[in-house]
């Protein structure tokens, strides 16, 4: 059974940094497209960053230059390095892996940016 589990969220001051992790259980993740999404209170879930099976990355405009998505195949883990955080980055962050037409979502990790 495939599971994806996020961690690394927390409370950080504006301008600070966090690194989120997403571990995949029950499957290797290196071959499959994965992404980070976020949902703020009262807003729709939005795609923040993605990484293809070939390692090509993309970002929503609001995080370009501040966030970096990457993954370590040996650890079956995907990361989201978030720098220069802003209050508007506050949300629950989810990771998703798409394998054989099925989307596997994690339970989410809360990121709060506040002074």
N, C-alpha and C positions, 0 to 999 in steps of 0.2 A: 504494500500500500504506500502510495506516494504522499509525503507530507513536506510542507515547507514551513519553517519556523523562523520568525524574525526576532531580533533582539537589538539592544543598543540605544533605545530611545531614552528620553529623560528631559529634564529642565535645564535650559541653557540661556545665558544672557544674549541679547542682540550682539552680533559680531562674533559670537563663539562658534565652536565646531562640534560636530558629533559624527560618529561613524556607525551606520546601521549594518547589521549582518543578516543574511538569510541563508539558513542551512537547509539542504534538501536531504530527506531521508527516503529510502526505498527506490531511489533512482539516481543515476548520474545526471548532473544538470548541464554539463559542459556542451552537450550537443544541441540543447534546446533554447529557444528564445525566452528571455526572462525580463522582468521589468519591476520597477518600483512605482507605486501609486500612492496617492494620499487623499484623505478626505477630511476637510475642515467642517466644524459644526455648521449645519444649515446649507452646506454646499455639496455639489455632486463630486463623486470620486474623479480625480484626474490623474492622467499618466504623467509621471515626473521624468522618468528616464527608462531607457530600454537597452538591452544588449542582445545581439543576435547570436545564433549558434556559431557564427564565424567571428564573433567578437566586435562587430560593428556597433557603435553606440549612438544614441540620439537622446536629446533632452528637450523638455519644454522650455520655451524662451525665458521664462521667469527664473530659471535656475542655471542657465548657461553661464559658464565661467565660475560658478560657485560650487556646484555639485559634480561629483565624479562617480560613475558607475564602473564596477569592475568585478571580476570573479576569479576564484582560485579553484581550478579543477581538481587539484589534489585534495582539497578540503571540502569539495562539493558546496562551496559557499560563495554567495554573491554579496557585494558590499555597496554601500552608498556613502561616500565621504561627503559630508555637508559642511561647507565653510561659509563664513560671513553670513551667518543665519540672521533672518529677519523675523519680526513678529508674525508676518503673514505666512511664514513657513510652518506655523503651528498647525498640526493636524495629526491624525492617525496615519501612519505609514504602513503600507502593505506590500509584500512581494508576491509576484505571480510567476509561475512557470507554465509554459504551454507545451504539452507533450502529446503528440499523436492526436491533435484536435481537442484535447481536454485541458481546461485551465485549472491549475492548482493554486489556491490562495492560502496565505498565512493568516494568522489571527490578528495581526497588526501590532504595532508598537507606537506608543504615544510620544510625540515630540512637541514640546512646549518651549517657545522662545519668548522670554519675558524678563524684564528687569525687576 
